[in-house]
Amino acid sequence: MTESIKKYKFRDGLHLEFEIIDLAQVLKDKKDLMTVSHRAQFYLILWIEKGEGTHYVDFNPIKIEDNTLIFIPSNSVNIYDKEGLYEGKAIIFTDSFFCKNKEDVRFLHASLLYNDLYHIAKMKVSPQASYLRVFFNAMETEFLRNPDNSQFPILHNMLHIFLLQAEREIREQGFEELKPSVHLDNLMLFKEKLELNFRKERSVNKYASELGMSDKQLHKACTSVLDKTPKQIIDERLILEAKRLLVHSKQAIKEIAYELGYDEPTNFIKYFRKHTESTPLEFRSRF
C-alpha cells in the first residue's frame, strides 16, 4: 500500500502525555516534518507571541499573528508555514492525559475550543494577560520539575482551569456559541458516534437506533442546531476524510475507496463527484 497521511503520535519517553515546547526551536529542529501535511494525534494550544504567515488545519487557513492563542483538535491535518514565523510556546496533550473520567471527556469534546461544530478557535491575548499567563507559566514550571506522584493531578487541574479561563476570554471577545439544549446534547452524541464509525456505517437509522433515538428525534436535533440533516452531516464527514487522503497522502484512488468502506472504487468516485462536482483525481490535481 502506498503512503497515507503521516501520523505524529505523542513523543515517547515522557512521564505524562503532556508537554510544553518552544515553537521556534521545534520548527528549527524538525522543519521538514512540521511543514508537510501530518495528522497530529494530540491536542495543541499554540501561544504565538510573535508570528506571521498562514497555518493550515484541514484546508482552513489560519493567519499567524502576534499575541494569539490557537486551539487545534486532535487528529486534525496540520501544515506549518515553511516561510512563517512561530515564536512562542505550545502545550501538547492527549485524551489519555486529560480524560480521566466521563466528565472530562464530556468537557473536552464539548468545549467551544475544540468542538468541531465551530471553526478553529483563535483568540487575541495581550502580552500581559494576567490570569492566562499566570497559569501558563505555572504549568511550565510544574512540567519542568522532577516528576512525582502529585505532578499529574496538578498539571491536569491547571490545564482544566486554563481551558476554562480561555473559554471565558474568547466569549468576552464576542465568540458566538450554540445555546445549550437537548437537541445540542443529542447532536453531540451523534457526532461522537459518527467519528468512530463513519468509515463503515452511513445509515441514519443505524445511528439513531444505537443512540436510543428515533430517526425523527435525530433529524430534529441536527436540523434545529445546524440546519443540516443527519445524512448531510454524515456525507460532510466522509467527504472531509476523502479530501484529506486525496491531498495529503499518496494512496491510489482505489485504496482510499477501500479505506472509506467502499467495496467498489467506482461507487466512491460517483459519491465524491456528487458531493464535490469533481472526480477524486480532478480534486487531487487541483491541490
Contacts in CASP RR format, 6 or more apart in sequence:
PFRMAT RR
TARGET T0000
AUTHOR 0000-0000-0000
METHOD contacts of the structure
MODEL  1
MTESIKKYKFRDGLHLEFEIIDLAQVLKDKKDLMTVSHRAQFYLILWIEK
GEGTHYVDFNPIKIEDNTLIFIPSNSVNIYDKEGLYEGKAIIFTDSFFCK
NKEDVRFLHASLLYNDLYHIAKMKVSPQASYLRVFFNAMETEFLRNPDNS
QFPILHNMLHIFLLQAEREIREQGFEELKPSVHLDNLMLFKEKLELNFRK
ERSVNKYASELGMSDKQLHKACTSVLDKTPKQIIDERLILEAKRLLVHSK
QAIKEIAYELGYDEPTNFIKYFRKHTESTPLEFRSRF
1 251 0 8 1.000
1 255 0 8 1.000
2 249 0 8 1.000
2 250 0 8 1.000
2 251 0 8 1.000
2 252 0 8 1.000
2 255 0 8 1.000
3 249 0 8 1.000
3 250 0 8 1.000
3 251 0 8 1.000
4 245 0 8 1.000
4 249 0 8 1.000
4 250 0 8 1.000
4 251 0 8 1.000
4 259 0 8 1.000
5 37 0 8 1.000
5 38 0 8 1.000
5 39 0 8 1.000
5 77 0 8 1.000
5 244 0 8 1.000
5 245 0 8 1.000
5 248 0 8 1.000
5 249 0 8 1.000
6 33 0 8 1.000
6 36 0 8 1.000
6 37 0 8 1.000
6 38 0 8 1.000
6 39 0 8 1.000
7 38 0 8 1.000
7 39 0 8 1.000
7 41 0 8 1.000
8 33 0 8 1.000
8 38 0 8 1.000
8 39 0 8 1.000
8 40 0 8 1.000
8 41 0 8 1.000
9 41 0 8 1.000
9 42 0 8 1.000
10 17 0 8 1.000
10 19 0 8 1.000
10 41 0 8 1.000
10 42 0 8 1.000
10 92 0 8 1.000
10 94 0 8 1.000
11 19 0 8 1.000
15 147 0 8 1.000
15 151 0 8 1.000
16 97 0 8 1.000
16 147 0 8 1.000
16 151 0 8 1.000
16 152 0 8 1.000
16 155 0 8 1.000
17 42 0 8 1.000
17 93 0 8 1.000
17 94 0 8 1.000
17 96 0 8 1.000
17 97 0 8 1.000
18 91 0 8 1.000
18 92 0 8 1.000
18 93 0 8 1.000
18 94 0 8 1.000
18 97 0 8 1.000
18 143 0 8 1.000
18 155 0 8 1.000
18 159 0 8 1.000
19 91 0 8 1.000
19 92 0 8 1.000
19 93 0 8 1.000
19 143 0 8 1.000
20 89 0 8 1.000
20 90 0 8 1.000
20 91 0 8 1.000
20 92 0 8 1.000
20 139 0 8 1.000
20 140 0 8 1.000
20 143 0 8 1.000
21 89 0 8 1.000
21 90 0 8 1.000
21 92 0 8 1.000
22 88 0 8 1.000
22 89 0 8 1.000
23 46 0 8 1.000
23 48 0 8 1.000
23 86 0 8 1.000
23 87 0 8 1.000
23 88 0 8 1.000
23 89 0 8 1.000
23 90 0 8 1.000
24 86 0 8 1.000
24 87 0 8 1.000
24 88 0 8 1.000
26 34 0 8 1.000
26 90 0 8 1.000
27 34 0 8 1.000
27 35 0 8 1.000
27 80 0 8 1.000
27 86 0 8 1.000
31 82 0 8 1.000
34 78 0 8 1.000
34 80 0 8 1.000
35 79 0 8 1.000
35 80 0 8 1.000
35 81 0 8 1.000
35 82 0 8 1.000
36 79 0 8 1.000
37 77 0 8 1.000
37 78 0 8 1.000
37 79 0 8 1.000
37 247 0 8 1.000
37 248 0 8 1.000
38 77 0 8 1.000
38 78 0 8 1.000
38 79 0 8 1.000
38 248 0 8 1.000
39 75 0 8 1.000
39 76 0 8 1.000
39 77 0 8 1.000
39 78 0 8 1.000
39 244 0 8 1.000
39 248 0 8 1.000
40 72 0 8 1.000
40 74 0 8 1.000
40 75 0 8 1.000
40 76 0 8 1.000
40 78 0 8 1.000
41 74 0 8 1.000
41 75 0 8 1.000
41 94 0 8 1.000
42 74 0 8 1.000
42 92 0 8 1.000
42 93 0 8 1.000
42 94 0 8 1.000
43 71 0 8 1.000
43 72 0 8 1.000
43 73 0 8 1.000
43 74 0 8 1.000
43 92 0 8 1.000
43 93 0 8 1.000
43 94 0 8 1.000
43 95 0 8 1.000
43 98 0 8 1.000
43 108 0 8 1.000
43 114 0 8 1.000
44 70 0 8 1.000
44 71 0 8 1.000
44 72 0 8 1.000
44 78 0 8 1.000
44 90 0 8 1.000
44 91 0 8 1.000
44 92 0 8 1.000
45 69 0 8 1.000
45 70 0 8 1.000
45 71 0 8 1.000
45 72 0 8 1.000
45 90 0 8 1.000
45 91 0 8 1.000
46 55 0 8 1.000
46 68 0 8 1.000
46 69 0 8 1.000
46 70 0 8 1.000
46 72 0 8 1.000
46 86 0 8 1.000
46 88 0 8 1.000
46 90 0 8 1.000
47 68 0 8 1.000
47 69 0 8 1.000
47 88 0 8 1.000
47 89 0 8 1.000
47 90 0 8 1.000
47 91 0 8 1.000
47 125 0 8 1.000
47 136 0 8 1.000
48 64 0 8 1.000
48 65 0 8 1.000
48 66 0 8 1.000
48 67 0 8 1.000
48 68 0 8 1.000
48 69 0 8 1.000
48 70 0 8 1.000
48 86 0 8 1.000
48 87 0 8 1.000
48 88 0 8 1.000
49 66 0 8 1.000
49 67 0 8 1.000
49 87 0 8 1.000
49 88 0 8 1.000
49 89 0 8 1.000
49 127 0 8 1.000
50 66 0 8 1.000
50 85 0 8 1.000
50 87 0 8 1.000
50 88 0 8 1.000
51 64 0 8 1.000
51 65 0 8 1.000
51 66 0 8 1.000
51 84 0 8 1.000
51 85 0 8 1.000
51 86 0 8 1.000
51 87 0 8 1.000
52 64 0 8 1.000
52 65 0 8 1.000
52 84 0 8 1.000
52 85 0 8 1.000
53 63 0 8 1.000
53 64 0 8 1.000
53 81 0 8 1.000
53 83 0 8 1.000
53 84 0 8 1.000
53 85 0 8 1.000
54 61 0 8 1.000
54 62 0 8 1.000
54 63 0 8 1.000
54 64 0 8 1.000
54 81 0 8 1.000
54 84 0 8 1.000
55 61 0 8 1.000
55 62 0 8 1.000
55 64 0 8 1.000
55 70 0 8 1.000
55 78 0 8 1.000
55 79 0 8 1.000
55 80 0 8 1.000
55 81 0 8 1.000
56 62 0 8 1.000
56 77 0 8 1.000
56 78 0 8 1.000
56 79 0 8 1.000
57 72 0 8 1.000
57 76 0 8 1.000
57 77 0 8 1.000
57 78 0 8 1.000
57 120 0 8 1.000
58 76 0 8 1.000
58 77 0 8 1.000
58 240 0 8 1.000
58 244 0 8 1.000
59 243 0 8 1.000
59 247 0 8 1.000
60 119 0 8 1.000
60 120 0 8 1.000
62 70 0 8 1.000
62 120 0 8 1.000
62 122 0 8 1.000
64 81 0 8 1.000
64 84 0 8 1.000
64 85 0 8 1.000
64 86 0 8 1.000
65 124 0 8 1.000
67 124 0 8 1.000
67 125 0 8 1.000
67 126 0 8 1.000
67 127 0 8 1.000
68 122 0 8 1.000
68 123 0 8 1.000
68 124 0 8 1.000
68 125 0 8 1.000
69 122 0 8 1.000
69 123 0 8 1.000
69 125 0 8 1.000
69 132 0 8 1.000
69 166 0 8 1.000
70 120 0 8 1.000
70 121 0 8 1.000
70 122 0 8 1.000
71 113 0 8 1.000
71 114 0 8 1.000
71 120 0 8 1.000
71 121 0 8 1.000
71 122 0 8 1.000
71 166 0 8 1.000
72 78 0 8 1.000
72 120 0 8 1.000
73 114 0 8 1.000
73 116 0 8 1.000
73 120 0 8 1.000
74 94 0 8 1.000
74 95 0 8 1.000
74 114 0 8 1.000
77 244 0 8 1.000
77 248 0 8 1.000
80 86 0 8 1.000
89 136 0 8 1.000
89 140 0 8 1.000
91 136 0 8 1.000
91 139 0 8 1.000
91 159 0 8 1.000
93 159 0 8 1.000
95 105 0 8 1.000
95 108 0 8 1.000
97 156 0 8 1.000
98 104 0 8 1.000
98 108 0 8 1.000
98 156 0 8 1.000
98 159 0 8 1.000
98 160 0 8 1.000
99 105 0 8 1.000
99 108 0 8 1.000
100 156 0 8 1.000
104 160 0 8 1.000
107 160 0 8 1.000
107 163 0 8 1.000
108 114 0 8 1.000
108 163 0 8 1.000
109 115 0 8 1.000
109 188 0 8 1.000
109 192 0 8 1.000
110 188 0 8 1.000
111 163 0 8 1.000
111 167 0 8 1.000
112 118 0 8 1.000
112 121 0 8 1.000
112 167 0 8 1.000
112 170 0 8 1.000
112 171 0 8 1.000
112 175 0 8 1.000
112 177 0 8 1.000
113 121 0 8 1.000
113 163 0 8 1.000
113 166 0 8 1.000
113 167 0 8 1.000
113 170 0 8 1.000
114 121 0 8 1.000
116 191 0 8 1.000
117 178 0 8 1.000
117 187 0 8 1.000
117 191 0 8 1.000
117 225 0 8 1.000
117 226 0 8 1.000
118 177 0 8 1.000
121 170 0 8 1.000
121 175 0 8 1.000
123 166 0 8 1.000
123 169 0 8 1.000
123 170 0 8 1.000
123 173 0 8 1.000
123 175 0 8 1.000
124 173 0 8 1.000
125 132 0 8 1.000
125 133 0 8 1.000
125 169 0 8 1.000
129 169 0 8 1.000
131 165 0 8 1.000
132 162 0 8 1.000
132 165 0 8 1.000
132 166 0 8 1.000
132 169 0 8 1.000
135 158 0 8 1.000
135 161 0 8 1.000
135 162 0 8 1.000
135 165 0 8 1.000
136 162 0 8 1.000
138 158 0 8 1.000
139 155 0 8 1.000
139 158 0 8 1.000
139 159 0 8 1.000
139 162 0 8 1.000
142 151 0 8 1.000
142 154 0 8 1.000
142 155 0 8 1.000
142 158 0 8 1.000
143 155 0 8 1.000
145 151 0 8 1.000
171 177 0 8 1.000
178 184 0 8 1.000
178 225 0 8 1.000
181 224 0 8 1.000
181 225 0 8 1.000
182 221 0 8 1.000
183 220 0 8 1.000
183 221 0 8 1.000
183 224 0 8 1.000
183 225 0 8 1.000
184 221 0 8 1.000
184 225 0 8 1.000
186 211 0 8 1.000
186 213 0 8 1.000
186 217 0 8 1.000
186 218 0 8 1.000
186 221 0 8 1.000
187 221 0 8 1.000
187 222 0 8 1.000
187 225 0 8 1.000
187 226 0 8 1.000
189 211 0 8 1.000
190 207 0 8 1.000
190 211 0 8 1.000
190 218 0 8 1.000
190 221 0 8 1.000
190 222 0 8 1.000
190 230 0 8 1.000
190 233 0 8 1.000
191 233 0 8 1.000
193 207 0 8 1.000
193 210 0 8 1.000
193 211 0 8 1.000
194 207 0 8 1.000
194 233 0 8 1.000
194 234 0 8 1.000
194 237 0 8 1.000
195 237 0 8 1.000
197 207 0 8 1.000
198 234 0 8 1.000
198 237 0 8 1.000
198 238 0 8 1.000
198 241 0 8 1.000
199 238 0 8 1.000
199 241 0 8 1.000
199 259 0 8 1.000
199 260 0 8 1.000
199 261 0 8 1.000
200 261 0 8 1.000
201 207 0 8 1.000
202 234 0 8 1.000
202 238 0 8 1.000
204 215 0 8 1.000
204 218 0 8 1.000
204 219 0 8 1.000
204 229 0 8 1.000
204 230 0 8 1.000
204 231 0 8 1.000
204 234 0 8 1.000
205 215 0 8 1.000
207 218 0 8 1.000
207 230 0 8 1.000
207 234 0 8 1.000
208 214 0 8 1.000
208 215 0 8 1.000
208 217 0 8 1.000
208 218 0 8 1.000
208 230 0 8 1.000
211 218 0 8 1.000
213 221 0 8 1.000
218 230 0 8 1.000
219 229 0 8 1.000
219 230 0 8 1.000
222 228 0 8 1.000
222 229 0 8 1.000
222 230 0 8 1.000
222 232 0 8 1.000
222 233 0 8 1.000
223 229 0 8 1.000
226 233 0 8 1.000
228 236 0 8 1.000
235 275 0 8 1.000
238 260 0 8 1.000
238 271 0 8 1.000
239 272 0 8 1.000
239 275 0 8 1.000
239 276 0 8 1.000
241 260 0 8 1.000
242 256 0 8 1.000
242 260 0 8 1.000
242 268 0 8 1.000
242 272 0 8 1.000
242 280 0 8 1.000
243 276 0 8 1.000
243 283 0 8 1.000
245 251 0 8 1.000
245 256 0 8 1.000
245 259 0 8 1.000
245 260 0 8 1.000
246 253 0 8 1.000
246 256 0 8 1.000
246 280 0 8 1.000
246 283 0 8 1.000
246 284 0 8 1.000
246 287 0 8 1.000
247 283 0 8 1.000
247 284 0 8 1.000
247 287 0 8 1.000
249 256 0 8 1.000
251 259 0 8 1.000
253 265 0 8 1.000
253 268 0 8 1.000
253 269 0 8 1.000
253 280 0 8 1.000
253 281 0 8 1.000
254 265 0 8 1.000
256 268 0 8 1.000
256 280 0 8 1.000
257 264 0 8 1.000
257 265 0 8 1.000
257 267 0 8 1.000
257 268 0 8 1.000
257 269 0 8 1.000
258 265 0 8 1.000
260 268 0 8 1.000
262 268 0 8 1.000
262 271 0 8 1.000
268 280 0 8 1.000
269 279 0 8 1.000
269 280 0 8 1.000
272 278 0 8 1.000
272 279 0 8 1.000
272 280 0 8 1.000
272 283 0 8 1.000
273 279 0 8 1.000
276 283 0 8 1.000
278 286 0 8 1.000
END
